[in-house]
Amino acid sequence: MEPIAITLIVVGVLVAAVLVWAYRVAHRLDRLHVRTDLATQALEAALDRRAVVARAIAAALRERDDEELVALGGKLVIEADRAEAAPFAERETPENEVSLVLSRVASATRGIVPHPTELIAEISDAQTRVILARRFYNDAVRDTRALQTRRGVRWLRLGGHAKLPEYFEIIERVST
């Protein structure tokens, strides 16, 4: 065989290998973006559920004779409304405020039962779901960012015009 023919075959095989690699990476990146989008929806749903339960706790607190508990209930409603109304990209700070108010409610009601035990179980479950959803979301973000920031992926623009997803950091448990 001629050297030129061998060179063309080698170049053709290399180009084919790069194209197969690029296709697989682009497909994987697309799946990771879908995973991140689904994790975002799950996290938003968990945060919305926690806000609903927080408002139910606030309603139970407002039925008490204690002015401090009534004030905490009002603050809890305000913070839950702010958190739910905020766009996802700006939701971290309002959600941290909800966590802080919930911890103040827990410390203010220690030793007394301010609301039905169903609400205690609901808020515990809602908090756990938020923690799990946040972890799944941040795992998806980490994997997506790791692949999308690789040099070859950037050079070939395999990520298209998709923005790098951002981590979602909120307080998991507040100790009082």
TORPA-4810 file (N, C-alpha, C, O; in nm, 3 decimals):
<nodes>
NODE_1_0.083_-0.118_0.000_0.000_0.000_0.000_0.087_0.124_0.000_0.198_0.125_0.054_M
NODE_2_0.036_0.224_-0.060_0.108_0.349_-0.067_0.103_0.422_0.067_0.005_0.408_0.141_E
NODE_3_0.205_0.500_0.099_0.205_0.575_0.225_0.091_0.676_0.234_0.039_0.702_0.343_P
NODE_4_0.052_0.732_0.121_-0.058_0.830_0.124_-0.189_0.760_0.158_-0.270_0.815_0.233_I
NODE_5_-0.210_0.643_0.106_-0.333_0.568_0.134_-0.338_0.530_0.282_-0.444_0.539_0.344_A
NODE_6_-0.226_0.488_0.337_-0.220_0.452_0.479_-0.249_0.576_0.565_-0.322_0.569_0.663_I
NODE_7_-0.190_0.687_0.525_-0.213_0.812_0.600_-0.360_0.851_0.595_-0.417_0.890_0.697_T
NODE_8_-0.424_0.840_0.479_-0.566_0.873_0.467_-0.653_0.780_0.551_-0.751_0.823_0.612_L
NODE_9_-0.618_0.654_0.553_-0.694_0.558_0.634_-0.681_0.592_0.783_-0.779_0.590_0.856_I
NODE_10_-0.558_0.622_0.827_-0.535_0.656_0.967_-0.610_0.784_1.004_-0.674_0.791_1.109_V
NODE_11_-0.603_0.885_0.918_-0.674_1.011_0.943_-0.825_0.986_0.946_-0.895_1.040_1.031_V
NODE_12_-0.874_0.905_0.855_-1.018_0.873_0.852_-1.062_0.802_0.978_-1.169_0.833_1.033_G
NODE_13_-0.981_0.707_1.025_-1.014_0.636_1.149_-1.012_0.732_1.268_-1.100_0.725_1.354_V
NODE_14_-0.914_0.822_1.272_-0.907_0.919_1.382_-1.027_1.014_1.380_-1.085_1.043_1.485_L
NODE_15_-1.062_1.062_1.262_-1.178_1.152_1.251_-1.306_1.078_1.294_-1.389_1.135_1.365_V
NODE_16_-1.321_0.955_1.251_-1.438_0.876_1.290_-1.441_0.855_1.442_-1.547_0.864_1.504_A
NODE_17_-1.325_0.828_1.501_-1.318_0.809_1.647_-1.356_0.937_1.721_-1.429_0.933_1.820_A
NODE_18_-1.308_1.051_1.672_-1.342_1.179_1.736_-1.491_1.207_1.721_-1.554_1.254_1.815_V
NODE_19_-1.548_1.178_1.604_-1.690_1.200_1.584_-1.775_1.111_1.675_-1.875_1.157_1.731_L
NODE_20_-1.737_0.986_1.689_-1.810_0.894_1.778_-1.799_0.943_1.923_-1.898_0.945_1.996_V
NODE_21_-1.679_0.982_1.963_-1.658_1.035_2.099_-1.744_1.160_2.121_-1.811_1.172_2.224_W
NODE_22_-1.743_1.252_2.024_-1.819_1.377_2.037_-1.969_1.349_2.046_-2.039_1.412_2.125_A
NODE_23_-2.017_1.256_1.966_-2.158_1.220_1.971_-2.196_1.164_2.107_-2.297_1.204_2.165_Y
NODE_24_-2.115_1.073_2.158_-2.144_1.011_2.288_-2.140_1.114_2.401_-2.225_1.111_2.490_R
NODE_25_-2.043_1.203_2.398_-2.032_1.305_2.502_-2.149_1.403_2.493_-2.205_1.441_2.596_V
NODE_26_-2.185_1.444_2.373_-2.297_1.537_2.358_-2.427_1.472_2.406_-2.511_1.537_2.469_A
NODE_27_-2.444_1.344_2.376_-2.562_1.272_2.421_-2.564_1.260_2.574_-2.668_1.280_2.637_H
NODE_28_-2.451_1.230_2.632_-2.439_1.221_2.779_-2.467_1.357_2.842_-2.537_1.365_2.943_R
NODE_29_-2.415_1.462_2.784_-2.438_1.597_2.836_-2.586_1.634_2.828_-2.639_1.697_2.920_L
NODE_30_-2.650_1.596_2.722_-2.794_1.621_2.709_-2.870_1.547_2.819_-2.959_1.605_2.882_D
NODE_31_-2.837_1.422_2.844_-2.902_1.345_2.950_-2.877_1.408_3.087_-2.967_1.410_3.171_R
NODE_32_-2.757_1.460_3.109_-2.727_1.525_3.236_-2.807_1.654_3.253_-2.851_1.685_3.364_L
NODE_33_-2.827_1.728_3.145_-2.909_1.849_3.155_-3.056_1.813_3.184_-3.123_1.882_3.260_H
NODE_34_-3.103_1.706_3.124_-3.239_1.660_3.154_-3.248_1.619_3.301_-3.345_1.652_3.370_V
NODE_35_-3.148_1.547_3.349_-3.145_1.506_3.490_-3.144_1.628_3.583_-3.213_1.629_3.685_R
NODE_36_-3.068_1.729_3.547_-3.064_1.851_3.628_-3.200_1.921_3.626_-3.245_1.970_3.730_T
NODE_37_-3.265_1.926_3.511_-3.397_1.988_3.503_-3.499_1.914_3.588_-3.580_1.976_3.657_D
NODE_38_-3.496_1.782_3.584_-3.589_1.703_3.666_-3.559_1.720_3.814_-3.651_1.726_3.896_L
NODE_39_-3.432_1.727_3.849_-3.394_1.748_3.989_-3.437_1.887_4.036_-3.475_1.905_4.151_A
NODE_40_-3.432_1.985_3.947_-3.478_2.120_3.980_-3.627_2.118_4.011_-3.672_2.178_4.108_T
NODE_41_-3.703_2.048_3.928_-3.848_2.039_3.950_-3.878_1.969_4.083_-3.967_2.012_4.156_Q
NODE_42_-3.806_1.863_4.112_-3.828_1.791_4.238_-3.792_1.878_4.358_-3.862_1.877_4.459_A
NODE_43_-3.684_1.953_4.348_-3.643_2.041_4.457_-3.746_2.152_4.477_-3.783_2.183_4.591_L
NODE_44_-3.793_2.212_4.369_-3.896_2.316_4.381_-4.023_2.260_4.446_-4.085_2.327_4.528_E
NODE_45_-4.061_2.139_4.407_-4.181_2.078_4.466_-4.161_2.052_4.615_-4.253_2.074_4.694_A
NODE_46_-4.044_2.007_4.655_-4.017_1.982_4.797_-4.017_2.113_4.875_-4.069_2.119_4.987_A
NODE_47_-3.959_2.217_4.817_-3.958_2.347_4.885_-4.099_2.405_4.895_-4.135_2.463_4.997_L
NODE_48_-4.179_2.388_4.790_-4.318_2.437_4.793_-4.399_2.362_4.899_-4.480_2.422_4.969_D
NODE_49_-4.377_2.231_4.908_-4.449_2.153_5.009_-4.411_2.200_5.149_-4.498_2.212_5.236_R
NODE_50_-4.283_2.226_5.172_-4.240_2.273_5.303_-4.304_2.408_5.335_-4.341_2.433_5.449_R
NODE_51_-4.320_2.494_5.235_-4.384_2.624_5.257_-4.531_2.606_5.295_-4.581_2.679_5.381_A
NODE_52_-4.599_2.512_5.233_-4.739_2.485_5.266_-4.751_2.436_5.410_-4.838_2.481_5.484_V
NODE_53_-4.664_2.344_5.449_-4.667_2.292_5.586_-4.630_2.403_5.685_-4.688_2.411_5.793_V
NODE_54_-4.535_2.487_5.648_-4.497_2.598_5.736_-4.615_2.692_5.758_-4.635_2.742_5.869_A
NODE_55_-4.694_2.717_5.653_-4.812_2.803_5.669_-4.917_2.735_5.758_-4.986_2.803_5.835_R
NODE_56_-4.929_2.604_5.748_-5.023_2.532_5.836_-4.978_2.541_5.982_-5.060_2.558_6.072_A
NODE_57_-4.849_2.531_6.005_-4.796_2.548_6.140_-4.821_2.690_6.188_-4.858_2.711_6.304_I
NODE_58_-4.801_2.787_6.101_-4.825_2.927_6.137_-4.971_2.948_6.176_-4.999_3.021_6.271_A
NODE_59_-5.063_2.886_6.103_-5.205_2.899_6.136_-5.233_2.841_6.274_-5.311_2.897_6.351_A
NODE_60_-5.170_2.728_6.305_-5.188_2.668_6.438_-5.127_2.756_6.547_-5.180_2.765_6.658_A
NODE_61_-5.016_2.822_6.516_-4.952_2.910_6.614_-5.038_3.033_6.642_-5.041_3.082_6.755_L
NODE_62_-5.106_3.083_6.542_-5.188_3.204_6.559_-5.310_3.179_6.645_-5.373_3.275_6.692_R
NODE_63_-5.345_3.053_6.667_-5.459_3.021_6.753_-5.421_3.020_6.901_-5.508_3.006_6.986_E
NODE_64_-5.293_3.036_6.932_-5.244_3.033_7.070_-5.264_3.169_7.137_-5.282_3.271_7.072_R
NODE_65_-5.259_3.165_7.270_-5.271_3.289_7.347_-5.137_3.360_7.362_-5.133_3.476_7.402_D
NODE_66_-5.028_3.290_7.331_-4.894_3.344_7.348_-4.861_3.441_7.234_-4.864_3.404_7.117_D
NODE_67_-4.828_3.567_7.270_-4.797_3.668_7.168_-4.673_3.632_7.087_-4.667_3.658_6.967_E
NODE_68_-4.573_3.572_7.153_-4.451_3.533_7.083_-4.481_3.429_6.975_-4.428_3.438_6.864_E
NODE_69_-4.565_3.331_7.007_-4.600_3.228_6.909_-4.683_3.287_6.795_-4.665_3.248_6.679_L
NODE_70_-4.772_3.379_6.826_-4.852_3.444_6.721_-4.761_3.524_6.628_-4.778_3.521_6.506_V
NODE_71_-4.663_3.595_6.686_-4.569_3.673_6.605_-4.483_3.581_6.518_-4.457_3.611_6.401_A
NODE_72_-4.438_3.470_6.577_-4.359_3.373_6.498_-4.443_3.315_6.384_-4.392_3.295_6.274_L
NODE_73_-4.569_3.290_6.410_-4.659_3.240_6.304_-4.670_3.340_6.190_-4.667_3.302_6.073_G
NODE_74_-4.684_3.468_6.225_-4.691_3.571_6.121_-4.563_3.579_6.041_-4.566_3.591_5.918_G
NODE_75_-4.450_3.574_6.111_-4.319_3.578_6.042_-4.302_3.456_5.951_-4.247_3.467_5.841_K
NODE_76_-4.349_3.341_5.999_-4.337_3.218_5.920_-4.418_3.227_5.791_-4.371_3.183_5.686_L
NODE_77_-4.536_3.284_5.797_-4.619_3.301_5.676_-4.549_3.395_5.578_-4.543_3.368_5.458_V
NODE_78_-4.497_3.505_5.630_-4.430_3.603_5.542_-4.311_3.539_5.472_-4.294_3.554_5.351_I
NODE_79_-4.228_3.468_5.548_-4.108_3.406_5.489_-4.144_3.294_5.392_-4.079_3.278_5.289_E
NODE_80_-4.248_3.215_5.425_-4.290_3.107_5.334_-4.342_3.166_5.203_-4.315_3.112_5.096_A
NODE_81_-4.417_3.276_5.213_-4.467_3.341_5.091_-4.353_3.398_5.007_-4.353_3.384_4.884_D
NODE_82_-4.256_3.461_5.072_-4.141_3.515_4.999_-4.063_3.404_4.929_-4.022_3.418_4.814_R
NODE_83_-4.044_3.293_5.000_-3.968_3.182_4.943_-4.040_3.123_4.822_-3.977_3.093_4.720_A
NODE_84_-4.169_3.105_4.834_-4.244_3.046_4.724_-4.252_3.138_4.602_-4.256_3.091_4.489_E
NODE_85_-4.255_3.268_4.626_-4.268_3.363_4.516_-4.136_3.391_4.445_-4.135_3.439_4.332_A
NODE_86_-4.024_3.360_4.510_-3.893_3.390_4.451_-3.863_3.297_4.334_-3.898_3.179_4.338_A
NODE_87_-3.798_3.349_4.231_-3.752_3.262_4.122_-3.648_3.163_4.177_-3.580_3.192_4.275_P
NODE_88_-3.636_3.048_4.112_-3.549_2.944_4.165_-3.406_2.992_4.186_-3.343_2.956_4.285_F
NODE_89_-3.356_3.072_4.095_-3.217_3.118_4.105_-3.195_3.208_4.227_-3.081_3.222_4.273_A
NODE_90_-3.301_3.268_4.279_-3.288_3.360_4.393_-3.356_3.306_4.519_-3.385_3.382_4.611_E
NODE_91_-3.381_3.177_4.523_-3.462_3.120_4.630_-3.381_3.079_4.754_-3.440_3.051_4.858_R
NODE_92_-3.250_3.074_4.745_-3.169_3.027_4.857_-3.189_3.110_4.983_-3.214_3.054_5.090_E
NODE_93_-3.179_3.240_4.972_-3.189_3.327_5.090_-3.327_3.319_5.155_-3.335_3.301_5.277_T
NODE_94_-3.437_3.330_5.080_-3.568_3.315_5.145_-3.588_3.178_5.210_-3.649_3.168_5.316_P
NODE_95_-3.536_3.073_5.148_-3.549_2.940_5.207_-3.469_2.929_5.337_-3.512_2.862_5.431_E
NODE_96_-3.354_2.994_5.342_-3.276_2.995_5.466_-3.353_3.068_5.576_-3.348_3.028_5.692_N
NODE_97_-3.424_3.173_5.539_-3.506_3.245_5.637_-3.618_3.156_5.689_-3.648_3.157_5.809_E
NODE_98_-3.681_3.078_5.602_-3.785_2.985_5.646_-3.725_2.885_5.745_-3.786_2.855_5.847_V
NODE_99_-3.607_2.833_5.714_-3.542_2.738_5.804_-3.514_2.800_5.940_-3.534_2.737_6.044_S
NODE_100_-3.468_2.924_5.939_-3.439_2.992_6.065_-3.565_3.015_6.148_-3.564_2.995_6.269_L
NODE_101_-3.672_3.057_6.083_-3.797_3.079_6.156_-3.852_2.947_6.209_-3.901_2.941_6.321_V
NODE_102_-3.844_2.842_6.129_-3.889_2.711_6.176_-3.809_2.665_6.297_-3.864_2.604_6.389_L
NODE_103_-3.679_2.694_6.298_-3.599_2.655_6.415_-3.637_2.738_6.537_-3.637_2.688_6.649_S
NODE_104_-3.670_2.866_6.515_-3.715_2.950_6.628_-3.849_2.901_6.680_-3.873_2.905_6.801_R
NODE_105_-3.936_2.856_6.592_-4.064_2.799_6.635_-4.040_2.674_6.718_-4.102_2.654_6.822_V
NODE_106_-3.948_2.589_6.672_-3.918_2.465_6.745_-3.863_2.496_6.883_-3.900_2.431_6.981_A
NODE_107_-3.774_2.595_6.894_-3.718_2.627_7.025_-3.819_2.698_7.113_-3.817_2.679_7.235_S
NODE_108_-3.908_2.780_7.057_-4.009_2.850_7.136_-4.117_2.757_7.187_-4.180_2.784_7.289_A
NODE_109_-4.139_2.647_7.117_-4.245_2.554_7.156_-4.193_2.429_7.224_-4.268_2.334_7.246_T
NODE_110_-4.066_2.427_7.257_-4.009_2.311_7.324_-4.079_2.289_7.458_-4.087_2.380_7.540_R
NODE_111_-4.130_2.169_7.478_-4.198_2.137_7.602_-4.348_2.154_7.595_-4.420_2.103_7.681_G
NODE_112_-4.398_2.226_7.494_-4.543_2.237_7.476_-4.577_2.190_7.337_-4.492_2.188_7.248_I
NODE_113_-4.700_2.152_7.318_-4.742_2.105_7.186_-4.824_2.218_7.123_-4.943_2.233_7.154_V
NODE_114_-4.762_2.298_7.035_-4.833_2.413_6.978_-4.925_2.377_6.862_-5.011_2.457_6.825_P
NODE_115_-4.909_2.261_6.806_-4.988_2.224_6.690_-5.004_2.071_6.690_-4.931_2.001_6.760_H
NODE_116_-5.098_2.023_6.612_-5.123_1.878_6.611_-4.999_1.798_6.571_-4.914_1.846_6.496_P
NODE_117_-4.992_1.677_6.622_-4.876_1.592_6.593_-4.865_1.561_6.444_-4.756_1.532_6.395_T
NODE_118_-4.977_1.569_6.371_-4.970_1.546_6.226_-4.881_1.652_6.160_-4.806_1.621_6.067_E
NODE_119_-4.891_1.776_6.208_-4.808_1.883_6.152_-4.661_1.863_6.185_-4.573_1.895_6.105_L
NODE_120_-4.634_1.811_6.304_-4.496_1.783_6.342_-4.437_1.678_6.248_-4.324_1.691_6.201_I
NODE_121_-4.515_1.574_6.223_-4.469_1.469_6.130_-4.456_1.524_5.989_-4.362_1.490_5.917_A
NODE_122_-4.552_1.609_5.948_-4.547_1.667_5.813_-4.424_1.755_5.793_-4.358_1.745_5.690_E
NODE_123_-4.393_1.841_5.890_-4.279_1.930_5.871_-4.149_1.851_5.875_-4.054_1.885_5.804_I
NODE_124_-4.144_1.748_5.956_-4.025_1.663_5.960_-4.005_1.594_5.825_-3.893_1.588_5.772_S
NODE_125_-4.115_1.542_5.769_-4.108_1.476_5.639_-4.072_1.576_5.529_-3.992_1.546_5.441_D
NODE_126_-4.131_1.695_5.536_-4.103_1.797_5.435_-3.956_1.840_5.441_-3.892_1.858_5.337_A
NODE_127_-3.903_1.857_5.562_-3.762_1.895_5.577_-3.671_1.786_5.519_-3.574_1.815_5.449_Q
NODE_128_-3.703_1.661_5.548_-3.622_1.550_5.496_-3.627_1.547_5.343_-3.524_1.524_5.278_T
NODE_129_-3.744_1.568_5.287_-3.757_1.568_5.141_-3.679_1.683_5.077_-3.622_1.667_4.969_R
NODE_130_-3.677_1.798_5.143_-3.599_1.911_5.092_-3.451_1.876_5.092_-3.380_1.902_4.995_V
NODE_131_-3.404_1.816_5.200_-3.263_1.779_5.211_-3.226_1.680_5.101_-3.124_1.696_5.033_I
NODE_132_-3.309_1.578_5.083_-3.280_1.478_4.979_-3.285_1.538_4.839_-3.199_1.511_4.756_L
NODE_133_-3.387_1.620_4.813_-3.400_1.682_4.680_-3.282_1.774_4.651_-3.232_1.778_4.539_A
NODE_134_-3.238_1.847_4.753_-3.123_1.937_4.733_-2.997_1.856_4.703_-2.918_1.894_4.617_R
NODE_135_-2.979_1.746_4.772_-2.861_1.663_4.747_-2.865_1.603_4.607_-2.763_1.602_4.538_R
NODE_136_-2.981_1.553_4.563_-2.992_1.499_4.427_-2.967_1.608_4.324_-2.899_1.586_4.224_F
NODE_137_-3.023_1.725_4.348_-3.002_1.837_4.256_-2.854_1.874_4.248_-2.799_1.886_4.138_Y
NODE_138_-2.790_1.891_4.362_-2.648_1.929_4.361_-2.560_1.820_4.301_-2.458_1.851_4.239_N
NODE_139_-2.598_1.693_4.317_-2.524_1.585_4.250_-2.537_1.597_4.098_-2.439_1.580_4.025_D
NODE_140_-2.658_1.626_4.051_-2.679_1.642_3.906_-2.601_1.763_3.854_-2.543_1.757_3.746_A
NODE_141_-2.600_1.871_3.931_-2.525_1.991_3.891_-2.376_1.959_3.885_-2.308_1.998_3.790_V
NODE_142_-2.326_1.890_3.985_-2.184_1.856_3.988_-2.144_1.773_3.866_-2.044_1.802_3.801_R
NODE_143_-2.224_1.671_3.835_-2.193_1.586_3.720_-2.200_1.664_3.589_-2.115_1.648_3.501_D
NODE_144_-2.301_1.748_3.575_-2.316_1.827_3.453_-2.201_1.925_3.436_-2.143_1.937_3.328_T
NODE_145_-2.167_1.995_3.544_-2.057_2.092_3.538_-1.923_2.022_3.508_-1.841_2.074_3.433_R
NODE_146_-1.903_1.905_3.567_-1.778_1.832_3.545_-1.760_1.797_3.398_-1.650_1.809_3.344_A
NODE_147_-1.867_1.753_3.333_-1.857_1.717_3.192_-1.853_1.841_3.102_-1.777_1.846_3.006_L
NODE_148_-1.934_1.938_3.134_-1.944_2.055_3.047_-1.820_2.143_3.051_-1.795_2.218_2.957_Q
NODE_149_-1.741_2.135_3.156_-1.622_2.220_3.166_-1.495_2.150_3.117_-1.387_2.208_3.124_T
NODE_150_-1.507_2.029_3.069_-1.389_1.962_3.012_-1.343_2.037_2.888_-1.423_2.092_2.813_R
NODE_151_-1.213_2.037_2.869_-1.153_2.114_2.760_-1.208_2.073_2.623_-1.248_2.160_2.545_R
NODE_152_-1.211_1.945_2.592_-1.260_1.899_2.462_-1.406_1.935_2.439_-1.445_1.969_2.327_G
NODE_153_-1.486_1.928_2.544_-1.628_1.963_2.533_-1.643_2.112_2.504_-1.726_2.152_2.422_V
NODE_154_-1.563_2.194_2.570_-1.569_2.339_2.545_-1.520_2.373_2.405_-1.582_2.452_2.334_R
NODE_155_-1.408_2.313_2.364_-1.350_2.343_2.232_-1.447_2.310_2.120_-1.464_2.387_2.025_W
NODE_156_-1.511_2.194_2.130_-1.605_2.152_2.025_-1.746_2.206_2.049_-1.836_2.180_1.969_L
NODE_157_-1.766_2.279_2.157_-1.896_2.338_2.192_-2.006_2.233_2.194_-2.114_2.253_2.138_R
NODE_158_-1.977_2.121_2.259_-2.074_2.012_2.265_-2.189_2.044_2.360_-2.295_1.982_2.353_L
NODE_159_-2.168_2.140_2.448_-2.274_2.180_2.540_-2.371_2.280_2.479_-2.469_2.320_2.543_G
NODE_160_-2.345_2.320_2.355_-2.432_2.417_2.291_-2.427_2.550_2.363_-2.321_2.598_2.403_G
NODE_161_-2.543_2.610_2.380_-2.553_2.739_2.447_-2.606_2.725_2.590_-2.641_2.825_2.654_H
NODE_162_-2.611_2.604_2.640_-2.663_2.581_2.774_-2.571_2.642_2.879_-2.449_2.626_2.874_A
NODE_163_-2.633_2.713_2.974_-2.556_2.772_3.083_-2.516_2.661_3.181_-2.583_2.558_3.192_K
NODE_164_-2.407_2.686_3.251_-2.368_2.594_3.357_-2.470_2.605_3.470_-2.500_2.716_3.515_L
NODE_165_-2.523_2.493_3.516_-2.618_2.502_3.627_-2.546_2.542_3.756_-2.427_2.514_3.773_P
NODE_166_-2.619_2.607_3.844_-2.562_2.654_3.971_-2.605_2.563_4.085_-2.715_2.506_4.082_E
NODE_167_-2.520_2.550_4.183_-2.553_2.473_4.302_-2.660_2.545_4.382_-2.676_2.667_4.372_Y
NODE_168_-2.734_2.469_4.463_-2.837_2.524_4.550_-2.797_2.493_4.693_-2.802_2.378_4.737_F
NODE_169_-2.757_2.595_4.766_-2.709_2.577_4.902_-2.803_2.642_5.001_-2.822_2.764_5.000_E
NODE_170_-2.861_2.560_5.086_-2.944_2.612_5.194_-2.908_2.542_5.322_-2.839_2.439_5.322_I
NODE_171_-2.954_2.598_5.432_-2.930_2.538_5.564_-3.011_2.409_5.572_-3.131_2.409_5.547_I
NODE_172_-2.943_2.300_5.608_-3.016_2.174_5.621_-3.084_2.162_5.755_-3.205_2.139_5.763_E
NODE_173_-3.009_2.178_5.859_-3.065_2.170_5.993_-3.011_2.288_6.073_-2.892_2.317_6.069_R
NODE_174_-3.100_2.354_6.143_-3.059_2.466_6.227_-3.062_2.418_6.370_-3.166_2.372_6.419_V
NODE_175_-2.949_2.429_6.438_-2.948_2.390_6.579_-2.970_2.513_6.664_-2.914_2.620_6.637_S
NODE_176_-3.051_2.497_6.767_-3.080_2.611_6.855_-3.035_2.581_6.996_-3.052_2.665_7.084_T
</nodes>
